[in-house]
């Protein structure tokens, strides 16, 4: 069984593809950083894997988005359904 904090090899291609889709969807500028993390969940009613996208804007503003799929299964359609937080 894979542990929550167990290191695994990153999929650089899938990560960069997702970052590009997020930048395109939300029209992010060069001053914005996009971080991607794939997490395992072992709690009830939680998907086995989910991908967390954190957008860091200037002035310390951040937003977290979740896709309840492993990184390598995320498609453009999944990103299109994401919505920004109201204050973001």
KOLKETOR-959898 format. One record per residue: chain; x, y, z of N, C-alpha, C, O, CB in turn; residue number from 1. Coordinates in pm, 1 decimal. Atoms other than C-alpha are relative to their C-alpha. Glycine has a CB too. Layout:
N
{node "A" {X Y Z} {X Y Z} {X Y Z} {X Y Z} {X Y Z} NUM},
...
END
This chain:
88
{node "A" {83.5 -118.0 0.0} {0.0 0.0 0.0} {87.9 124.2 0.0} {185.2 132.6 74.9} {-94.9 -0.1 120.9} 1},
{node "A" {-77.9 -122.7 12.9} {131.5 340.7 -95.4} {-33.1 92.9 115.3} {-150.5 119.2 141.6} {-27.2 69.3 -135.5} 2},
{node "A" {21.9 -89.5 -112.6} {179.2 574.0 202.4} {-27.3 142.8 -45.2} {5.5 181.3 -157.4} {119.5 -2.6 92.2} 3},
{node "A" {35.8 -137.7 32.1} {55.3 932.6 214.7} {123.5 83.7 -32.6} {118.7 169.8 -120.4} {-76.8 63.0 115.9} 4},
{node "A" {-119.0 -80.6 18.5} {408.3 1072.1 233.8} {110.5 -72.9 -74.8} {224.9 -27.5 -77.5} {50.8 45.3 132.5} 5},
{node "A" {-97.2 78.0 73.8} {581.8 808.9 25.0} {39.7 75.1 -127.2} {-46.0 119.4 -203.7} {-56.5 -139.9 -33.8} 6},
{node "A" {-47.0 -69.8 119.1} {798.9 967.3 -242.5} {-20.1 -88.5 -122.0} {-1.6 -210.1 -116.8} {148.7 40.0 14.3} 7},
{node "A" {10.2 73.4 124.9} {730.4 868.8 -598.4} {58.1 87.7 -109.2} {76.2 208.0 -90.9} {-147.9 -40.3 -31.6} 8},
{node "A" {-55.8 -73.3 112.1} {872.7 969.7 -931.0} {-104.8 93.9 -57.4} {-219.0 53.9 -79.9} {51.5 -96.2 -108.0} 9},
{node "A" {96.3 -95.6 55.0} {710.0 1282.6 -1066.8} {-13.4 -18.3 -150.7} {79.6 -62.6 -218.1} {42.4 144.3 32.5} 10},
{node "A" {25.8 5.6 142.9} {555.4 1293.2 -1410.6} {10.8 142.7 -52.2} {-87.8 216.5 -54.4} {-140.9 -63.5 -31.9} 11},
{node "A" {-26.6 -139.1 39.6} {712.3 1613.2 -1544.2} {-86.0 43.8 -117.2} {-129.2 158.9 -121.6} {146.3 17.3 -35.7} 12},
{node "A" {80.5 -34.2 116.9} {520.5 1604.4 -1870.9} {-144.7 30.1 40.1} {-201.5 130.6 -2.5} {4.0 -114.3 -102.8} 13},
{node "A" {138.0 -21.2 -45.7} {178.5 1568.5 -1703.3} {-10.1 124.7 86.6} {-107.7 199.1 77.2} {-50.4 -122.4 78.2} 14},
{node "A" {-1.5 -118.6 -85.8} {270.2 1835.2 -1446.6} {5.3 126.5 -84.0} {-72.1 219.2 -60.2} {119.2 -4.5 96.8} 15},
{node "A" {-12.4 -119.6 84.1} {377.0 2087.0 -1711.5} {-124.6 21.6 -84.7} {-167.3 135.3 -104.6} {122.9 -10.9 -90.4} 16},
{node "A" {123.1 -10.6 78.0} {71.1 2011.4 -1924.0} {-112.9 59.9 84.9} {-185.3 148.1 38.8} {-41.4 -138.6 -54.1} 17},
{node "A" {103.6 -52.3 -88.0} {-159.9 2075.6 -1627.9} {26.3 146.7 33.3} {-66.5 227.7 32.9} {-7.9 -83.2 128.6} 18},
{node "A" {-33.5 -140.8 -27.0} {24.3 2397.7 -1539.2} {-39.3 87.5 -119.4} {-98.7 193.8 -101.5} {152.0 15.5 30.5} 19},
{node "A" {33.7 -77.3 119.9} {-16.0 2518.7 -1898.6} {-151.6 17.2 -14.7} {-198.5 125.0 -51.3} {57.5 -68.5 -125.1} 20},
{node "A" {146.1 -9.3 8.1} {-389.7 2440.0 -1893.2} {-54.8 98.4 103.7} {-147.2 174.1 74.2} {-63.6 -138.8 20.1} 21},
{node "A" {43.7 -92.0 -106.0} {-432.2 2629.6 -1563.3} {33.9 144.0 -37.6} {-49.0 233.5 -21.1} {65.9 -36.9 135.2} 22},
{node "A" {-41.9 -134.3 41.6} {-236.5 2930.3 -1692.2} {-92.0 52.0 -110.4} {-133.4 167.9 -108.1} {147.5 -1.0 -48.7} 23},
{node "A" {88.5 -37.8 110.3} {-448.2 2935.2 -2007.6} {-141.9 29.1 50.1} {-199.9 132.2 15.6} {-3.4 -111.4 -106.1} 24},
{node "A" {138.7 -14.9 -46.5} {-784.2 2889.8 -1830.7} {-21.1 127.1 80.4} {-118.5 199.3 59.2} {-39.9 -119.5 84.0} 25},
{node "A" {17.0 -114.5 -89.0} {-730.3 3158.7 -1568.5} {76.4 124.5 -46.5} {80.0 225.9 23.2} {44.6 -37.2 138.9} 26},
{node "A" {-73.8 -112.9 59.0} {-519.3 3386.7 -1792.6} {100.8 57.0 99.1} {101.3 176.9 126.9} {-97.4 110.5 -45.3} 27},
{node "A" {-97.8 -39.9 -100.7} {-236.7 3397.2 -1540.6} {121.1 65.2 -65.6} {161.0 28.0 -176.0} {43.6 -121.0 83.7} 28},
{node "A" {-118.7 -68.3 54.1} {60.6 3627.8 -1591.3} {127.9 -63.2 55.3} {122.8 -158.6 132.8} {-3.8 151.5 33.8} 29},
{node "A" {-130.1 56.3 -37.6} {432.7 3562.9 -1539.2} {32.0 17.1 147.8} {119.8 -51.6 200.0} {108.8 63.8 -82.0} 30},
{node "A" {-23.0 -21.1 -142.6} {417.9 3691.7 -1180.1} {-72.1 -103.0 86.3} {-64.0 -97.3 209.0} {-44.2 139.1 39.4} 31},
{node "A" {78.7 100.2 -70.9} {197.8 3395.8 -1084.6} {71.4 -134.6 -5.3} {123.9 -174.9 -109.0} {-141.9 -11.3 -60.2} 32},
{node "A" {-60.2 133.0 -8.8} {330.0 3060.0 -967.1} {-110.4 -104.2 16.9} {-203.2 -85.4 95.5} {101.6 -7.5 118.0} 33},
{node "A" {96.1 109.1 -10.1} {134.6 2737.6 -1014.2} {74.1 -122.2 55.1} {174.0 -166.5 -1.6} {-66.8 -31.1 -139.7} 34},
{node "A" {-58.6 119.6 -60.8} {216.6 2442.2 -786.8} {-99.9 -114.9 -13.0} {-220.7 -96.1 1.5} {37.5 25.2 150.5} 35},
{node "A" {83.0 118.8 19.1} {86.6 2089.6 -846.5} {46.3 -107.0 99.8} {166.0 -131.6 114.2} {8.8 -52.7 -148.6} 36},
{node "A" {-32.1 110.7 -90.2} {69.3 1808.8 -588.2} {-106.5 -108.3 -14.8} {-226.1 -79.1 -16.6} {9.4 48.8 148.2} 37},
{node "A" {91.2 113.5 2.1} {-84.3 1463.2 -615.6} {7.2 -66.3 137.7} {114.7 -102.6 185.4} {36.2 -101.8 -115.6} 38},
{node "A" {4.5 54.7 -135.1} {-198.1 1327.5 -280.6} {-83.0 -127.7 4.8} {-179.0 -144.4 -70.4} {-56.6 103.2 97.2} 39},
{node "A" {78.6 120.0 -28.6} {-320.7 990.8 -157.7} {-83.6 28.0 123.1} {-38.1 95.5 215.5} {91.3 -125.7 21.0} 40},
{node "A" {89.0 -19.0 -114.1} {-614.4 986.8 81.3} {-42.7 -136.3 52.1} {-76.4 -226.2 -24.9} {-123.8 85.9 -38.8} 41},
{node "A" {36.5 127.3 -61.7} {-691.6 709.5 326.5} {-120.7 15.8 91.7} {-148.5 -72.0 173.4} {118.2 -57.0 78.3} 42},
{node "A" {117.7 -25.5 -82.4} {-1001.4 861.5 487.8} {-126.0 -47.9 -72.0} {-126.3 -58.7 -194.6} {-10.9 150.4 34.2} 43},
{node "A" {126.0 43.2 62.4} {-1359.2 741.8 427.1} {-56.9 108.1 -92.3} {-41.5 227.4 -66.4} {-103.3 -35.9 108.1} 44},
{node "A" {64.4 -89.4 97.6} {-1545.3 896.7 130.9} {96.4 96.6 -68.0} {55.7 203.5 -113.3} {-108.3 79.0 67.8} 45},
{node "A" {-102.8 -82.9 62.5} {-1224.4 1040.7 -6.6} {52.6 -76.5 -121.5} {72.8 -197.7 -113.4} {116.6 34.8 101.4} 46},
{node "A" {-55.1 72.7 115.0} {-1094.2 960.2 -355.8} {140.3 -50.6 33.5} {213.0 14.6 108.5} {3.6 90.8 -126.6} 47},
{node "A" {-131.9 55.1 -33.0} {-783.1 738.8 -344.2} {114.7 95.2 -35.7} {215.8 100.3 34.4} {19.7 -132.2 -72.0} 48},
{node "A" {-101.4 -98.9 42.2} {-583.3 1007.7 -530.6} {-72.6 126.1 -41.6} {-180.1 120.8 -101.3} {89.8 -54.4 -117.7} 49},
{node "A" {51.3 -126.8 49.9} {-647.4 1374.1 -589.9} {117.8 89.9 -31.3} {226.8 73.7 23.6} {-95.8 66.9 102.5} 50},
{node "A" {-103.4 -93.8 39.4} {-449.6 1652.5 -749.3} {-39.8 137.2 51.5} {-150.4 185.2 27.0} {20.6 1.0 -154.8} 51},
{node "A" {21.1 -132.7 -56.1} {-417.1 1984.6 -569.3} {80.4 99.1 -82.5} {199.9 80.2 -105.3} {40.7 5.6 150.8} 52},
{node "A" {-65.0 -105.6 77.8} {-338.9 2295.8 -774.2} {-3.1 125.3 86.2} {-110.3 170.8 126.2} {-71.2 23.6 -140.1} 53},
{node "A" {-7.8 -123.6 -77.6} {-218.1 2600.1 -581.8} {52.0 109.5 -90.7} {156.4 95.6 -154.6} {91.1 -16.7 125.6} 54},
{node "A" {-38.3 -115.6 80.8} {-202.9 2934.8 -757.8} {45.1 108.9 96.4} {-31.8 152.5 182.0} {-118.7 49.6 -91.9} 55},
{node "A" {-59.0 -104.2 -84.3} {26.4 3191.7 -591.3} {11.3 127.1 -82.8} {93.0 134.7 -174.6} {140.2 -43.6 55.7} 56},
{node "A" {-5.8 -127.5 70.2} {-38.3 3545.9 -712.2} {83.7 98.8 79.9} {118.9 73.4 195.1} {-141.6 55.9 -24.3} 57},
{node "A" {-73.9 -106.2 -66.9} {150.3 3863.0 -627.5} {-76.4 44.7 124.2} {-196.8 21.4 134.8} {23.9 119.5 -95.7} 58},
{node "A" {57.7 -51.4 -124.6} {83.8 4021.7 -287.0} {-48.6 -111.4 91.4} {-133.3 -87.7 177.5} {-114.8 94.2 -30.7} 59},
{node "A" {30.4 109.5 -90.7} {56.5 3680.1 -122.0} {-137.2 -62.8 -14.4} {-179.7 -137.8 73.5} {14.4 46.9 135.7} 60},
{node "A" {132.9 57.8 22.2} {-283.2 3587.8 -265.9} {16.8 -141.0 -55.5} {88.7 -162.0 -153.2} {-85.0 88.6 -97.3} 61},
{node "A" {-7.0 137.5 49.4} {-326.8 3212.3 -307.3} {-140.2 -58.4 -15.9} {-235.6 -14.1 48.1} {83.9 -87.5 95.3} 62},
{node "A" {124.3 71.4 21.9} {-601.0 2983.6 -430.6} {32.9 -147.0 -18.5} {128.5 -181.2 -88.0} {-77.4 56.5 -122.6} 63},
{node "A" {-17.7 144.3 14.7} {-629.3 2605.1 -401.8} {-117.1 -58.2 -77.9} {-233.2 -28.8 -49.3} {12.8 -68.6 138.4} 64},
{node "A" {99.6 68.3 80.9} {-814.4 2397.0 -658.0} {25.6 -150.1 12.1} {139.8 -192.4 29.4} {5.1 47.3 -149.9} 65},
{node "A" {-13.8 145.6 -12.7} {-880.3 2021.5 -642.2} {-66.5 -69.6 -117.8} {-174.6 -32.2 -163.2} {-61.4 -49.6 132.9} 66},
{node "A" {57.8 89.3 99.7} {-935.6 1760.2 -906.9} {12.3 -140.0 59.5} {122.1 -183.8 93.9} {72.9 12.1 -142.5} 67},
{node "A" {2.9 129.8 -67.1} {-1037.0 1421.8 -768.3} {41.2 -112.5 -94.3} {-31.8 -209.3 -116.1} {-139.2 -27.4 56.1} 68},
{node "A" {-59.4 100.1 89.6} {-816.6 1226.1 -1006.8} {151.1 5.2 17.1} {205.4 106.7 60.5} {-40.6 25.2 -150.0} 69},
{node "A" {-146.0 -5.1 5.4} {-451.3 1126.9 -1029.2} {44.2 94.9 -112.5} {-27.5 113.3 -210.9} {59.5 -142.8 -21.6} 70},
{node "A" {-54.6 -96.0 95.6} {-237.3 1375.6 -1221.8} {-0.4 -51.6 -143.4} {-37.2 21.5 -235.3} {140.4 36.5 39.6} 71},
{node "A" {-12.1 52.3 136.6} {-185.3 1147.1 -1521.8} {-134.0 -31.7 -66.6} {-137.0 -70.7 -183.3} {84.4 -124.1 1.5} 72},
{node "A" {132.4 24.0 58.8} {-563.8 1108.0 -1573.6} {-77.3 129.5 -27.0} {-189.8 125.4 -76.8} {-81.6 -89.3 92.0} 73},
{node "A" {69.7 -128.2 15.5} {-651.2 1479.4 -1583.6} {0.4 42.0 -146.1} {103.1 37.3 -213.9} {65.5 109.4 87.7} 74},
{node "A" {19.9 -45.0 138.3} {-787.1 1607.3 -1914.5} {-40.1 147.4 -0.2} {-74.8 203.5 103.7} {-108.3 -86.4 -71.8} 75},
{node "A" {39.9 -139.7 16.9} {-862.1 1955.4 -2047.8} {-141.5 23.0 55.8} {-167.5 126.0 117.9} {6.0 39.9 -149.6} 76},
{node "A" {138.0 -13.5 -46.3} {-1231.0 1897.7 -1967.5} {-7.3 14.0 152.3} {-92.5 86.3 203.9} {-82.7 -120.4 -45.4} 77},
{node "A" {-3.4 -10.8 -146.0} {-1145.9 1853.7 -1597.2} {39.4 141.3 42.7} {-16.3 196.1 137.7} {98.1 -103.1 59.4} 78},
{node "A" {-46.2 -135.4 -31.6} {-965.1 2187.8 -1593.0} {-108.3 102.0 -34.0} {-126.5 199.7 38.7} {130.3 32.5 -76.6} 79},
{node "A" {104.7 -94.2 40.9} {-1249.2 2362.3 -1776.6} {-111.3 11.5 103.3} {-178.6 114.3 109.6} {-58.7 -42.2 -133.3} 80},
{node "A" {106.4 -4.2 -100.6} {-1487.6 2274.3 -1491.4} {42.2 73.3 128.1} {-41.9 102.6 213.1} {-43.4 -141.4 34.4} 81},
{node "A" {-46.8 -68.0 -120.9} {-1269.8 2444.9 -1228.4} {-49.9 144.3 4.0} {-62.4 210.4 -99.1} {153.8 -3.2 7.2} 82},
{node "A" {44.5 -138.1 -19.2} {-1391.9 2773.7 -1085.5} {91.9 68.6 99.9} {138.5 7.1 195.9} {-147.8 5.2 48.6} 83},
{node "A" {-80.3 -80.3 -91.3} {-1194.5 3050.1 -918.1} {-77.5 27.9 127.8} {-200.5 31.0 128.5} {42.5 131.7 -66.6} 84},
{node "A" {61.6 -45.9 -123.4} {-1259.6 3144.0 -559.4} {-45.9 144.3 -22.4} {13.7 216.3 -102.4} {99.5 -11.0 121.7} 85},
{node "A" {57.3 -133.6 20.6} {-1466.2 3463.5 -533.7} {100.2 112.5 19.9} {101.1 207.8 -58.0} {-115.7 20.5 93.2} 86},
{node "A" {-93.3 -109.3 -30.1} {-1188.8 3676.7 -382.2} {131.0 -10.2 -75.1} {225.0 63.8 -45.9} {28.2 3.7 146.8} 87},
{node "A" {-126.6 23.0 69.8} {-923.5 3554.9 -621.5} {4.3 73.9 -128.8} {103.6 66.2 -201.0} {22.3 -146.2 -25.0} 88},
END
